[in-house]
Amino acid sequence: MFTLISLPYAPTALEPVISAQTLSFHHGKHLQAYVNNLNAALPGSEFEGLSLEEIICRASGGVFNNAGQILNHNLYFTQFRAPQADAAPQGALAAQIAKQWGSLEAFQMEFVAKGAGLFGSGWVWLQADATGALSIAQYAGADNPVAHGFTPLLTFDVWEHAYYLDYQNRRPDHLKALWPLVDWRVIEKRYGR
């Protein structure tokens, strides 16, 4: 059985970018519902006892959607920390971003543009292939890099529940505002190079 992850920061730690109210609904209500739904679907199924990644690679329909949303949200919530004015990647990840996009700023602009341009609900991801090459991907619904053989590194949630209380319909403003929250040490560890 899966459980709701604990947040690695206080409910007010991400303000003013993500309010405590948004965090409460997003983590405590939306993510909890995905956990409850998946746990209800697993007993007696072929997916019982598998990891989220294994379920995502094998399932479809509601089981896939709930497992995908749990994984996506777990990665999303654990990649943040209190706002840092100088948040930037280091080491191999920084070098790869510079190699592929020319600068962190150019990468961030493309990432926000792809997140803002995703029709409907979903996720924008920085993902890595087996060679360490990076790409930015848009995935609708609960889909994610794991389902496509990539390593998920960084994600911004573009479902309206992630930002509507704080930003209403201003998705691009929300996405731009998230950068100071990114804990690049977490992303670098996921990259593992």
Buried (B, 14 or more C-beta within 10 A) or exposed (E): EBEBBEBEBEBEBBBEBBBEEBBEBBBEEBBEEBBEBBBEBBEEEEBEEBEBBEBBBBBEEEBBBBBBBBBBBBBBBBBBBBBEEEBEBEEEBBEBBBEBBEEBEEBBEBBBBBBBEBEEBBBBBBBBEEEEEBEBBBBEBBBBBBBBEBBBBBBBBBBBBBBBBBBEEBBBBBBBBBBBBBBBBBBBEBBEE
